[in-house]
């Protein structure tokens, strides 16, 4: 005990010296006590709660090295740079390094020159790396984003399943798992996968009392203008707008720009240097707003984000809370707004299907890989899809390979962006002539190529285009335009980089002998749809938003008192009617006097009027909606088990006729039913009875 007290006193002094903090946050001290006492533990702490200190501080006083497994390859360098700046010897190893650099860093770790070594999980597939591990004196093994080890988590990565063997290989040191988003089911799976004691789970709570949650159900066409108007009326418009597709980010960006709002887009379609520039500009405050896909934000530590707006439905509560949780890390009030259209579900279902391919596709993919004689092959997902004669999206093929990897039949070595081949067919003078004197930028670029790489280009050269563009001081796109011009003029031979995946075939067996866990595959797909249902229910939930989220994570709580629904329940007023009241309470995060976005979701407004005795046509008139829209609301409310009396809306004899036809044709599409039913049965009648049919099926 005395030794533990001395270690903690030393740790506090080091924390003051390196980090400038005088005290530990809730949960950090418990976690550090566990580690210093030699006990493995799982830490569940909300985004911004200070998880990294739970392993960084013990690493400073433990005798050996701390290995940190992190999937955030793009951010490893930033994390290591930050520690080196405060005097902590740290390094990372991932696919961005050359073999020589990797060897040097491993040797530095073996020689005791490092206190922390960040490792990408894929590295544990590398036999050479695994052979070097026992040479390290590992005192602590930290698993960041530990939910990635669980197939029930929202970001399952098969490479994390290699960690259990790696931990045993280095002598089973103390293990600390860290995550911000883990349901009770996922927590149990993490503990099991990492061989921990279930009692050593520290959950500090998921609540973020400074976040004000809100949601609105709107038409797709309204979203961009609502986002723009919301941002225009925020007192400190610093934040992130998340959208589901690259094209959608560009649409929102155009709307913001047209209204004079300074923002930038971020998605995987941008060149790497452009993504880095956008991120740096946001972190420095040069650009206050980012419009991004979910490719942005992982590991971003910017404390003064005042809002996170979602332009569509996230796949599940875990993903939503992780992204929304990037707001308000400084403890000040911040807005988390979800704009939802029923059409959003189609995109999410597309992704679920891609992430849950049928067993037949998994087996077809395996058969195709076995057609190669070599056990090490390079493929693209599109080539696999084409070869197996289907129209499966690349994502489904990728997931199929991931499943095969998970049961040991194949291994994905790395994503490969191989080198391009460049060779001038004539002297440089001919290249100048083919471009023409008027193309000054192209001429300048050829001058640089001749000065720096003349011999290589004349002999034929394999090179990385990103690195070549950097050395020339131009964007990759500009270099590619010149390459295309020279190729078209017959002045250059060009073979573009092969963008694909290296697959190592580990086992070759007959198709019928492939061991897949079919029940688990089915359950995984079912769980994904169930999580999507729960995310959709959040948009329609009539109660406290934050309470709904916390209950999802297994934490009981009282209503937050500040989300849109709590405001409605407390005051019975729409958001635009209570702005002045909120501001007076110093809780204002939305100045939105002209917006028509109401705290009441549109279906619930219809329900309120229905319960007051309004008929559908009267509701339509009162709300200035099409009557068909009101019937769609009522159908939704029936399916969600709201108190709608179907007998008052559709004659019981008609209901019986419609239900019989549904048994024959199904309840997915309205048109076939309408064509098969008597003319006196309307589309509205059919929609309502279809909703009842679906509700009854879910209840069974």
C-alpha positions as CSV (number, residue, x, y, z in Angstrom):
1,X,0.0,0.0,0.0
2,X,2.9,2.4,0.9
3,X,4.4,1.7,-2.5
4,X,1.1,2.5,-4.2
5,X,0.8,5.8,-2.3
6,X,4.3,6.7,-3.3
7,X,3.7,5.9,-6.9
8,X,0.5,8.0,-6.9
9,X,2.3,11.0,-5.4
10,X,5.1,10.6,-8.0
11,X,2.4,10.3,-10.7
12,X,0.6,13.5,-9.6
13,X,3.9,15.4,-9.7
14,X,4.6,14.1,-13.2
15,X,1.1,15.1,-14.3
16,X,1.7,18.6,-13.1
17,X,5.0,18.7,-14.8
18,X,4.0,17.3,-18.2
19,X,0.3,18.1,-18.5
20,X,-0.3,21.0,-16.2
21,X,-3.1,19.3,-14.3
22,X,-3.3,19.3,-10.5
23,X,-6.0,16.7,-10.0
24,X,-7.4,13.7,-11.7
25,X,-11.0,13.5,-13.1
26,X,-13.6,11.1,-11.9
27,X,-12.8,7.6,-13.0
28,X,-9.2,8.3,-13.9
29,X,-7.9,7.7,-10.3
30,X,-9.8,4.4,-10.1
31,X,-8.4,3.3,-13.4
32,X,-4.8,4.3,-12.4
33,X,-5.2,2.6,-9.0
34,X,-6.2,-0.7,-10.8
35,X,-3.2,-0.5,-13.2
36,X,-0.6,0.4,-10.5
37,X,-2.0,-2.5,-8.4
38,X,-1.3,-4.9,-11.3
39,X,-5.0,-5.5,-12.2
40,X,-6.4,-5.3,-15.7
41,X,-9.5,-3.2,-16.2
42,X,-12.0,-1.8,-18.7
43,X,-12.6,1.9,-18.6
44,X,-15.9,3.3,-20.1
45,X,-15.7,7.1,-20.1
46,X,-17.5,9.7,-22.2
47,X,-15.9,11.4,-25.1
48,X,-13.6,14.1,-23.7
49,X,-13.4,12.5,-20.3
50,X,-9.7,12.1,-20.3
51,X,-9.3,8.4,-21.1
52,X,-5.7,8.7,-22.5
53,X,-4.3,9.8,-19.2
54,X,-5.4,6.5,-17.7
55,X,-2.5,4.8,-19.5
56,X,-0.2,7.7,-20.3
57,X,0.4,8.6,-16.6
58,X,1.1,5.0,-15.4
59,X,3.4,4.6,-18.4
60,X,5.7,7.3,-16.9
61,X,6.4,5.4,-13.7
62,X,6.1,1.8,-14.7
63,X,9.5,0.2,-15.3
64,X,9.0,-1.0,-18.9
65,X,7.2,0.2,-22.0
66,X,3.5,0.8,-22.6
67,X,2.0,-0.5,-25.9
68,X,-1.0,1.4,-27.1
69,X,-3.2,-0.3,-29.7
70,X,-5.1,2.3,-31.7
71,X,-7.1,2.1,-35.0
72,X,-6.6,5.8,-35.6
73,X,-3.6,5.6,-37.9
74,X,-4.1,9.1,-39.3
75,X,-3.9,10.6,-35.8
76,X,-1.0,8.5,-34.3
77,X,1.6,11.0,-35.4
78,X,-0.4,13.9,-33.8
79,X,-0.6,12.0,-30.5
80,X,3.1,11.1,-30.5
81,X,4.1,14.6,-31.5
82,X,2.0,16.0,-28.6
83,X,3.8,13.7,-26.1
84,X,7.2,14.5,-27.5
85,X,6.5,18.2,-27.1
86,X,5.9,17.7,-23.3
87,X,9.0,15.6,-22.9
88,X,7.6,12.1,-23.1
89,X,9.6,9.6,-25.3
90,X,7.0,8.0,-27.6
91,X,6.8,6.6,-31.1
92,X,4.3,4.9,-33.4
93,X,4.4,2.0,-35.9
94,X,1.9,1.8,-38.7
95,X,1.7,1.2,-42.4
96,X,2.9,4.8,-43.2
97,X,6.5,3.8,-42.2
98,X,9.1,2.1,-44.3
99,X,10.5,-1.3,-43.2
100,X,13.7,0.5,-42.1
101,X,11.9,3.0,-40.0
102,X,9.8,0.3,-38.4
103,X,13.0,-1.7,-37.5
104,X,14.6,1.4,-36.0
105,X,11.6,2.2,-33.8
106,X,11.3,-1.4,-32.6
107,X,15.0,-1.4,-31.7
108,X,14.5,1.9,-29.8
109,X,11.7,0.2,-27.9
110,X,13.9,-2.9,-27.2
111,X,16.7,-0.6,-26.0
112,X,14.4,1.1,-23.5
113,X,14.5,4.5,-25.2
114,X,10.6,4.7,-25.3
115,X,7.9,4.9,-22.7
116,X,5.0,4.5,-25.1
117,X,4.7,2.8,-28.4
118,X,1.5,3.2,-30.5
119,X,0.7,0.3,-32.7
120,X,-2.0,-0.1,-35.4
121,X,-3.9,-3.4,-34.8
122,X,-3.2,-4.7,-38.3
123,X,0.5,-4.9,-37.3
124,X,-0.3,-7.9,-35.1
125,X,-0.8,-9.9,-38.3
126,X,2.9,-9.3,-39.2
127,X,5.0,-12.3,-38.2
128,X,8.2,-10.4,-38.0
129,X,6.6,-7.9,-35.6
130,X,5.2,-10.7,-33.5
131,X,8.6,-12.3,-33.3
132,X,10.1,-9.1,-32.0
133,X,7.4,-8.6,-29.3
134,X,8.9,-10.9,-26.6
135,X,12.1,-8.8,-26.7
136,X,10.1,-5.8,-25.2
137,X,9.7,-5.3,-21.5
138,X,6.0,-4.5,-21.6
139,X,4.5,-3.3,-18.4
140,X,1.1,-2.1,-19.7
141,X,-0.9,-3.0,-22.8
142,X,-3.6,-0.3,-23.6
143,X,-6.4,-1.1,-26.0
144,X,-7.9,2.2,-27.2
145,X,-11.4,2.1,-28.9
146,X,-11.8,-1.3,-27.2
147,X,-15.4,-1.6,-28.6
148,X,-13.7,-2.5,-31.9
149,X,-13.0,-6.0,-30.5
150,X,-16.7,-6.8,-30.2
151,X,-18.8,-7.9,-33.1
152,X,-21.7,-6.3,-31.3
153,X,-19.9,-2.9,-31.2
154,X,-20.5,-0.3,-33.8
155,X,-17.0,-0.5,-35.3
156,X,-16.0,-4.1,-35.2
157,X,-12.5,-4.8,-36.6
158,X,-11.3,-8.4,-36.9
159,X,-7.7,-7.3,-36.4
160,X,-8.5,-6.6,-32.8
161,X,-9.2,-10.3,-32.3
162,X,-5.4,-10.8,-32.7
163,X,-4.7,-8.9,-29.5
164,X,-5.5,-11.8,-27.1
165,X,-2.7,-13.9,-28.6
166,X,-0.3,-10.9,-28.7
167,X,-0.9,-10.2,-25.0
168,X,-0.1,-13.8,-24.2
169,X,3.1,-13.7,-26.3
170,X,4.5,-10.8,-24.3
171,X,3.9,-12.4,-21.0
172,X,0.4,-11.3,-20.2
173,X,1.1,-7.8,-18.8
174,X,-1.6,-5.6,-17.2
175,X,-4.2,-4.7,-19.8
176,X,-6.4,-1.6,-19.9
177,X,-9.2,-1.3,-22.4
178,X,-10.7,2.1,-23.1
179,X,-13.9,3.1,-24.8
180,X,-16.5,5.9,-24.8
181,X,-19.4,3.9,-26.4
182,X,-20.2,0.5,-25.1
183,X,-23.5,-1.0,-24.2
184,X,-23.6,-3.6,-21.4
185,X,-23.6,-6.4,-24.1
186,X,-20.4,-4.9,-25.7
187,X,-18.7,-4.4,-22.3
188,X,-19.3,-8.1,-21.5
189,X,-17.8,-9.1,-24.9
190,X,-14.7,-6.8,-24.4
191,X,-14.0,-8.3,-21.0
192,X,-14.4,-11.8,-22.4
193,X,-12.1,-11.1,-25.5
194,X,-9.4,-9.6,-23.4
195,X,-9.5,-12.2,-20.6
196,X,-10.4,-9.6,-17.9
197,X,-12.3,-9.9,-14.7
198,X,-15.8,-8.5,-15.3
199,X,-15.8,-6.9,-11.8
200,X,-12.9,-4.7,-13.0
201,X,-15.0,-2.5,-15.3
202,X,-15.1,1.2,-14.4
203,X,-18.0,3.1,-15.9
204,X,-17.9,6.8,-15.0
205,X,-21.3,7.5,-16.6
206,X,-22.3,8.5,-20.1
207,X,-24.0,11.8,-19.2
208,X,-22.9,15.1,-20.7
209,X,-25.0,17.6,-18.9
210,X,-23.8,20.6,-20.9
211,X,-25.1,19.1,-24.2
212,X,-28.5,20.2,-25.4
213,X,-30.1,17.6,-27.7
214,X,-32.8,18.2,-30.2
215,X,-34.3,16.4,-33.2
216,X,-36.6,17.4,-36.0
217,X,-38.3,15.4,-38.7
218,X,-38.2,17.4,-42.0
219,X,-38.2,16.9,-45.7
220,X,-34.9,16.4,-47.4
221,X,-35.2,19.7,-49.2
222,X,-35.6,21.6,-46.0
223,X,-32.5,20.3,-44.3
224,X,-29.8,22.6,-45.8
225,X,-31.8,25.8,-45.2
226,X,-32.6,24.7,-41.6
227,X,-28.9,24.0,-41.0
228,X,-28.0,27.4,-42.4
229,X,-30.6,29.2,-40.4
230,X,-29.6,27.4,-37.2
231,X,-25.9,28.3,-37.6
232,X,-26.7,31.9,-38.5
233,X,-28.5,32.3,-35.2
234,X,-26.0,30.6,-33.0
235,X,-24.0,33.0,-30.8
236,X,-20.7,31.1,-31.4
237,X,-21.0,29.2,-34.7
238,X,-18.0,26.8,-34.2
239,X,-18.9,23.2,-35.1
240,X,-19.4,20.2,-37.3
241,X,-22.2,19.3,-39.7
242,X,-22.2,15.5,-40.4
243,X,-23.8,14.1,-43.6
244,X,-24.1,10.6,-45.0
245,X,-22.4,11.1,-48.4
246,X,-19.7,13.1,-50.0
247,X,-22.2,14.7,-52.5
248,X,-24.4,15.8,-49.6
249,X,-21.5,17.6,-47.9
250,X,-20.9,19.6,-51.1
251,X,-24.6,20.5,-51.3
252,X,-24.7,21.8,-47.7
253,X,-21.4,23.6,-48.2
254,X,-22.9,25.4,-51.2
255,X,-25.9,26.5,-49.2
256,X,-23.7,27.8,-46.3
257,X,-21.4,29.6,-48.7
258,X,-24.4,31.3,-50.5
259,X,-25.4,32.7,-47.1
260,X,-21.9,34.0,-46.3
261,X,-21.1,31.3,-43.7
262,X,-17.4,30.4,-43.6
263,X,-17.0,26.6,-43.7
264,X,-15.0,23.8,-45.4
265,X,-15.8,20.3,-46.5
266,X,-14.0,17.1,-45.4
267,X,-14.5,13.7,-46.8
268,X,-12.4,10.7,-48.1
269,X,-12.7,11.9,-51.7
270,X,-10.3,14.8,-50.9
271,X,-6.6,14.4,-51.4
272,X,-4.7,13.6,-48.2
273,X,-2.9,17.0,-48.1
274,X,-6.2,18.8,-48.6
275,X,-7.8,16.8,-45.7
276,X,-4.9,17.6,-43.5
277,X,-5.1,21.3,-44.4
278,X,-8.9,21.4,-43.6
279,X,-8.3,19.7,-40.3
280,X,-5.5,22.0,-39.4
281,X,-7.5,25.1,-40.3
282,X,-10.4,23.9,-38.2
283,X,-8.2,23.1,-35.2
284,X,-6.5,26.5,-35.4
285,X,-9.8,28.4,-35.7
286,X,-9.1,29.6,-39.2
287,X,-12.2,27.7,-40.4
288,X,-15.0,27.7,-37.8
289,X,-17.2,25.1,-39.4
290,X,-16.6,21.7,-41.0
291,X,-19.2,19.9,-43.2
292,X,-18.1,16.3,-43.2
293,X,-18.8,12.6,-43.6
294,X,-18.0,10.4,-40.6
295,X,-14.4,10.3,-41.9
296,X,-13.8,13.4,-39.9
297,X,-13.5,13.8,-36.1
298,X,-12.1,10.6,-34.7
299,X,-9.5,11.7,-32.2
300,X,-10.2,15.4,-32.7
301,X,-9.5,17.2,-29.5
302,X,-11.0,20.7,-30.0
303,X,-12.6,21.9,-26.8
304,X,-14.8,24.8,-28.0
305,X,-17.0,23.1,-30.5
306,X,-20.4,24.7,-29.9
307,X,-22.6,22.5,-32.1
308,X,-22.7,19.2,-33.9
309,X,-25.6,18.9,-36.5
310,X,-26.4,15.6,-38.2
311,X,-28.0,16.0,-41.6
312,X,-29.3,12.5,-41.6
313,X,-29.8,9.4,-39.5
314,X,-26.6,7.8,-38.1
315,X,-26.5,4.0,-38.1
316,X,-26.9,3.6,-34.3
317,X,-26.9,5.4,-31.0
318,X,-23.3,4.5,-30.3
319,X,-22.1,6.3,-33.5
320,X,-24.4,9.2,-32.9
321,X,-23.3,9.8,-29.3
322,X,-19.7,9.5,-30.2
323,X,-20.0,12.1,-33.0
324,X,-22.3,14.4,-31.0
325,X,-20.0,14.1,-28.0
326,X,-17.3,16.1,-29.9
327,X,-19.3,19.2,-28.9
328,X,-18.8,21.0,-25.6
329,X,-15.6,19.4,-24.3
330,X,-14.8,22.6,-22.5
331,X,-17.9,22.1,-20.3
332,X,-19.8,25.0,-21.8
333,X,-23.3,24.6,-23.4
334,X,-23.4,23.1,-26.8
335,X,-26.1,22.0,-29.3
336,X,-26.5,18.5,-30.7
337,X,-29.2,18.6,-33.4
338,X,-30.4,15.7,-35.5
339,X,-32.4,16.4,-38.7
340,X,-34.2,13.3,-39.9
341,X,-36.2,12.4,-43.0
342,X,-37.8,9.0,-43.4
343,X,-35.8,8.6,-46.6
344,X,-32.6,8.5,-44.5
345,X,-33.4,4.9,-43.6
346,X,-32.8,3.8,-47.2
347,X,-29.2,4.9,-47.1
348,X,-28.6,3.2,-43.7
349,X,-30.2,-0.1,-44.9
350,X,-27.9,0.0,-47.9
351,X,-24.9,0.1,-45.6
352,X,-26.3,-2.6,-43.4
353,X,-26.7,-4.9,-46.4
354,X,-23.1,-4.1,-47.4
355,X,-22.0,-4.9,-43.9
356,X,-24.0,-8.1,-43.7
357,X,-23.5,-10.1,-47.0
358,X,-25.4,-13.4,-47.3
359,X,-23.4,-16.5,-46.6
360,X,-23.5,-17.4,-50.4
361,X,-21.6,-14.2,-51.2
362,X,-18.9,-15.1,-48.6
363,X,-18.5,-18.5,-50.0
364,X,-18.5,-17.2,-53.6
365,X,-15.7,-14.8,-52.6
366,X,-13.7,-17.6,-51.0
367,X,-14.1,-19.7,-54.2
368,X,-12.8,-16.9,-56.3
369,X,-9.7,-16.4,-54.1
370,X,-9.0,-20.1,-54.3
371,X,-8.8,-19.8,-58.1
372,X,-5.4,-18.1,-57.7
373,X,-2.5,-20.5,-57.5
374,X,-0.5,-18.3,-55.3
375,X,-1.4,-17.8,-51.7
376,X,-0.6,-14.1,-51.8
377,X,-2.8,-12.1,-54.2
378,X,-3.7,-8.5,-55.0
379,X,-7.4,-7.9,-55.7
380,X,-9.9,-5.1,-55.9
381,X,-13.3,-5.5,-54.4
382,X,-14.9,-4.5,-57.7
383,X,-12.9,-7.2,-59.6
384,X,-14.1,-9.8,-57.1
385,X,-17.7,-8.7,-57.5
386,X,-17.4,-8.9,-61.3
387,X,-15.7,-12.3,-61.2
388,X,-18.4,-13.9,-59.1
389,X,-21.1,-12.7,-61.5
390,X,-23.1,-10.5,-59.2
391,X,-23.8,-6.9,-58.6
392,X,-22.6,-6.9,-55.0
393,X,-21.3,-3.5,-53.8
394,X,-17.6,-3.2,-52.9
395,X,-18.6,-2.9,-49.3
396,X,-20.3,-6.3,-49.3
397,X,-17.2,-8.0,-50.8
398,X,-15.0,-6.3,-48.3
399,X,-17.2,-7.5,-45.5
400,X,-17.2,-11.1,-46.9
401,X,-13.4,-11.1,-46.8
402,X,-13.5,-9.7,-43.3
403,X,-15.7,-12.7,-42.3
404,X,-13.3,-15.1,-43.9
405,X,-10.4,-13.4,-42.1
406,X,-12.3,-13.7,-38.8
407,X,-12.4,-17.5,-39.1
408,X,-8.9,-17.9,-40.3
409,X,-9.2,-18.7,-44.0
410,X,-7.6,-15.5,-45.3
411,X,-5.7,-12.5,-44.0
412,X,-5.8,-9.0,-45.3
413,X,-2.2,-7.8,-45.2
414,X,-2.7,-4.2,-46.1
415,X,-4.6,-1.8,-48.3
416,X,-2.3,-1.3,-51.3
417,X,-1.8,1.9,-53.2
418,X,1.1,0.7,-55.4
419,X,3.5,2.8,-57.4
420,X,2.7,4.4,-60.7
421,X,5.0,3.8,-63.7
422,X,6.2,6.8,-65.7
423,X,8.5,6.9,-68.8
424,X,9.1,9.6,-71.3
425,X,9.0,8.3,-74.9
426,X,11.1,11.1,-76.3
427,X,13.5,13.8,-75.0
428,X,12.1,16.6,-72.8
429,X,12.2,19.1,-75.7
430,X,9.4,17.0,-77.4
431,X,7.4,17.2,-74.1
432,X,7.7,21.0,-74.1
433,X,6.6,21.2,-77.7
434,X,3.6,19.0,-77.2
435,X,2.2,21.1,-74.4
436,X,2.6,24.5,-76.1
437,X,4.1,27.7,-74.8
438,X,0.7,29.1,-73.6
439,X,0.3,26.5,-70.8
440,X,2.6,28.2,-68.4
441,X,1.8,26.1,-65.3
442,X,2.3,22.8,-67.2
443,X,5.6,24.1,-68.6
444,X,6.8,25.1,-65.1
445,X,6.0,21.6,-63.9
446,X,7.9,20.0,-66.7
447,X,10.9,22.2,-65.9
448,X,10.8,20.9,-62.3
449,X,10.5,17.3,-63.4
450,X,13.5,17.7,-65.8
451,X,15.6,19.4,-63.1
452,X,14.9,16.8,-60.4
453,X,14.1,13.5,-62.1
454,X,15.3,13.7,-65.8
455,X,17.3,10.4,-65.7
456,X,14.6,8.5,-63.9
457,X,11.8,9.6,-66.3
458,X,13.9,8.8,-69.4
459,X,14.8,5.4,-68.1
460,X,11.4,4.5,-66.7
461,X,10.4,5.1,-63.1
462,X,8.1,3.6,-60.5
463,X,7.0,6.3,-58.0
464,X,4.4,7.3,-55.5
465,X,2.4,10.1,-57.0
466,X,1.5,11.7,-53.7
467,X,5.2,11.9,-52.7
468,X,6.2,13.1,-56.2
469,X,3.5,15.9,-56.1
470,X,4.8,17.0,-52.7
471,X,8.4,17.1,-53.9
472,X,7.2,19.3,-56.8
473,X,5.2,21.6,-54.6
474,X,1.9,20.9,-56.5
475,X,-1.3,19.1,-55.8
476,X,-1.7,15.5,-57.0
477,X,-4.5,16.6,-59.2
478,X,-2.3,19.1,-61.0
479,X,0.4,16.4,-61.6
480,X,-2.2,14.0,-62.9
481,X,-3.5,16.6,-65.4
482,X,0.0,17.0,-66.8
483,X,0.5,13.2,-67.0
484,X,-2.8,12.9,-68.9
485,X,-1.8,15.6,-71.3
486,X,1.6,14.0,-72.0
487,X,0.1,10.5,-72.3
488,X,-2.6,11.8,-74.8
489,X,0.2,13.4,-76.9
490,X,2.2,10.2,-76.9
491,X,5.0,11.7,-74.9
492,X,4.6,9.5,-71.8
493,X,4.0,5.9,-70.9
494,X,1.8,5.8,-67.8
495,X,0.6,2.9,-65.7
496,X,-1.6,4.1,-62.9
497,X,-1.2,2.8,-59.3
498,X,-3.0,-0.4,-58.5
499,X,-5.5,0.4,-55.8
500,X,-6.5,-2.8,-54.1
501,X,-6.0,-5.1,-51.2
502,X,-3.3,-7.7,-50.6
503,X,-4.9,-11.0,-49.5
504,X,-3.0,-13.9,-48.0
505,X,-4.8,-17.3,-48.3
506,X,-4.2,-19.1,-45.0
507,X,-6.3,-22.2,-45.5
508,X,-7.6,-24.0,-48.6
509,X,-10.7,-26.2,-48.1
510,X,-13.7,-27.2,-50.2
511,X,-16.6,-24.8,-50.2
512,X,-18.8,-27.3,-48.2
513,X,-16.2,-27.5,-45.5
514,X,-15.9,-23.7,-44.8
515,X,-16.9,-23.2,-41.2
516,X,-19.1,-20.1,-40.9
517,X,-21.1,-19.3,-37.8
518,X,-24.4,-18.9,-39.7
519,X,-26.6,-18.1,-36.6
520,X,-24.1,-15.4,-35.6
521,X,-24.2,-13.9,-39.1
522,X,-27.9,-13.8,-39.0
523,X,-27.9,-12.4,-35.5
524,X,-25.4,-9.7,-36.5
525,X,-27.7,-8.5,-39.3
526,X,-30.7,-8.6,-37.0
527,X,-28.8,-6.6,-34.4
528,X,-27.8,-3.9,-37.0
529,X,-31.4,-3.4,-38.0
530,X,-32.5,-3.3,-34.4
531,X,-29.9,-0.7,-33.6
532,X,-31.1,1.3,-36.6
533,X,-34.7,1.0,-35.3
534,X,-33.5,2.4,-31.9
535,X,-31.7,5.3,-33.7
536,X,-34.9,6.1,-35.6
537,X,-37.0,5.8,-32.5
538,X,-34.7,8.5,-31.0
539,X,-35.9,10.9,-33.6
540,X,-39.5,10.2,-32.7
541,X,-39.1,9.8,-29.0
542,X,-41.6,11.9,-27.1
543,X,-39.5,12.0,-23.9
544,X,-36.1,13.3,-22.8
545,X,-33.4,12.9,-25.5
546,X,-30.4,12.4,-23.2
547,X,-32.3,10.1,-20.9
548,X,-33.1,7.9,-24.0
549,X,-29.4,7.8,-24.9
550,X,-28.3,7.0,-21.4
551,X,-30.9,4.3,-20.9
552,X,-29.6,2.7,-24.2
553,X,-26.1,2.5,-22.6
554,X,-27.6,0.9,-19.4
555,X,-27.5,4.0,-17.3
556,X,-30.6,5.1,-15.4
557,X,-31.1,8.9,-15.3
558,X,-33.6,11.7,-14.7
559,X,-34.7,13.9,-17.6
560,X,-32.0,16.4,-18.5
561,X,-34.3,19.4,-18.4
562,X,-32.8,21.2,-21.4
563,X,-33.3,19.1,-24.5
564,X,-36.1,20.0,-26.9
565,X,-38.6,17.5,-25.5
566,X,-37.8,18.5,-21.9
567,X,-38.5,22.1,-22.8
568,X,-41.7,21.1,-24.4
569,X,-42.8,19.0,-21.5
570,X,-41.8,21.7,-19.0
571,X,-43.3,24.7,-20.7
572,X,-45.6,23.2,-23.3
573,X,-44.1,25.6,-25.8
574,X,-42.3,25.1,-29.2
575,X,-38.6,25.9,-29.3
576,X,-39.0,29.2,-31.1
577,X,-41.5,30.4,-28.4
578,X,-39.0,29.6,-25.6
579,X,-35.7,31.0,-26.9
580,X,-36.0,34.1,-24.8
581,X,-36.7,32.0,-21.7
582,X,-33.7,29.7,-22.4
583,X,-31.4,32.7,-22.9
584,X,-32.6,34.2,-19.7
585,X,-31.5,30.9,-17.9
586,X,-28.0,31.2,-19.5
587,X,-28.6,27.9,-21.3
588,X,-29.0,29.4,-24.8
589,X,-27.3,27.4,-27.6
590,X,-29.9,28.2,-30.2
591,X,-31.1,31.6,-31.4
592,X,-33.6,30.6,-34.0
593,X,-36.6,32.9,-33.9
594,X,-37.5,32.5,-37.6
595,X,-37.1,28.8,-37.9
596,X,-40.2,26.6,-38.4
597,X,-38.4,23.7,-36.8
598,X,-40.6,22.8,-33.8
599,X,-39.7,20.9,-30.7
600,X,-42.7,18.7,-31.4
601,X,-42.0,16.2,-34.1
602,X,-44.4,16.5,-37.0
603,X,-46.0,13.1,-36.4
604,X,-46.6,14.0,-32.8
605,X,-48.2,17.2,-33.7
606,X,-50.6,15.2,-35.8
607,X,-51.1,12.8,-32.8
608,X,-51.9,15.7,-30.5
609,X,-54.7,17.0,-32.8
610,X,-56.0,13.5,-33.4
611,X,-56.3,12.9,-29.6
612,X,-58.2,16.2,-29.4
613,X,-60.8,14.7,-31.7
614,X,-59.7,16.2,-35.1
615,X,-60.4,14.1,-38.1
616,X,-57.7,13.6,-40.8
617,X,-59.1,16.3,-43.1
618,X,-59.4,18.7,-40.2
619,X,-55.8,17.9,-39.1
620,X,-54.7,18.6,-42.7
621,X,-56.5,21.9,-42.8
622,X,-55.2,22.9,-39.3
623,X,-51.6,22.1,-40.1
624,X,-51.7,23.2,-43.7
625,X,-50.6,19.7,-44.9
626,X,-51.8,17.5,-47.7
627,X,-54.4,15.0,-46.4
628,X,-52.2,12.1,-47.7
629,X,-49.4,13.4,-45.5
630,X,-51.6,13.2,-42.4
631,X,-52.5,9.6,-43.3
632,X,-48.8,8.8,-43.6
633,X,-48.3,10.3,-40.1
634,X,-51.2,8.2,-38.7
635,X,-49.8,5.1,-40.4
636,X,-46.5,5.7,-38.7
637,X,-48.1,6.3,-35.3
638,X,-50.1,3.0,-35.6
639,X,-46.9,1.1,-36.4
640,X,-45.2,2.7,-33.4
641,X,-48.1,1.6,-31.2
642,X,-49.4,5.0,-30.5
643,X,-53.1,5.2,-29.4
644,X,-54.8,5.4,-32.9
645,X,-58.2,3.7,-33.2
646,X,-58.0,2.1,-36.6
647,X,-61.7,1.2,-36.5
648,X,-62.6,4.9,-36.6
649,X,-60.5,5.5,-39.7
650,X,-61.1,2.3,-41.8
651,X,-64.3,0.3,-41.8
652,X,-63.8,-3.2,-40.2
653,X,-65.0,-5.0,-43.4
654,X,-62.5,-3.1,-45.5
655,X,-59.8,-4.0,-43.0
656,X,-60.6,-7.7,-43.3
657,X,-60.4,-7.5,-47.1
658,X,-57.1,-5.6,-47.1
659,X,-55.6,-8.0,-44.5
660,X,-56.5,-11.0,-46.6
661,X,-54.8,-9.5,-49.6
662,X,-51.7,-8.6,-47.5
663,X,-51.4,-12.3,-46.6
664,X,-51.3,-13.0,-50.3
665,X,-49.1,-10.1,-51.6
666,X,-47.2,-8.9,-48.5
667,X,-47.2,-5.5,-46.7
668,X,-44.2,-3.9,-48.4
669,X,-45.7,-2.1,-51.4
670,X,-49.0,-0.2,-51.7
671,X,-49.5,-0.2,-55.4
672,X,-49.9,-4.0,-56.0
673,X,-52.4,-4.1,-53.2
674,X,-54.4,-1.2,-54.6
675,X,-54.5,-2.8,-58.0
676,X,-55.8,-6.1,-56.5
677,X,-58.4,-4.5,-54.2
678,X,-61.9,-3.1,-54.9
679,X,-62.0,0.5,-56.1
680,X,-63.8,1.8,-53.0
681,X,-60.7,1.0,-50.9
682,X,-58.4,4.0,-51.0
683,X,-54.6,4.3,-50.8
684,X,-55.1,5.8,-47.4
685,X,-57.1,2.8,-46.2
686,X,-54.4,0.5,-47.4
687,X,-51.5,2.4,-45.7
688,X,-53.3,2.4,-42.3
689,X,-54.0,-1.4,-42.5
690,X,-50.5,-2.1,-43.7
691,X,-49.1,-0.3,-40.7
692,X,-51.3,-2.4,-38.4
693,X,-50.1,-5.5,-40.1
694,X,-46.4,-4.5,-39.6
695,X,-47.1,-3.6,-36.0
696,X,-48.7,-7.0,-35.3
697,X,-45.8,-8.8,-36.9
698,X,-43.3,-7.0,-34.7
699,X,-45.4,-7.9,-31.6
700,X,-45.2,-11.6,-32.3
